[in-house]
Amino acid sequence: MHNVIDVSIPVAQVVDKNPEVLEVLVELGFKPLANPIMRNTVGRKVSLKQGAKMNGIKLDKIKQTLELNGYEVIGVD
């Protein structure tokens, strides 16, 4: 299924698979992702789950927002 997002894989992989999700993530507070250089360096190593912790964003909020945008979210627990 195309609209599945695994929060335990690197953010860059999530964005590569679902480029349209980038805007949603930036709005959620992942501001560094707006910068392609950050996306290709830090984003290749840091998962959404780790990034959420680093940016003080609740994983529940990410999951809820992605689900409202039509994604199935896996890898939360």
Beta strands, then each sheet from edge to edge (+ up, - down):
strand 1: 4-6
strand 2: 72-74
sheet 1: 1+ 2+
end
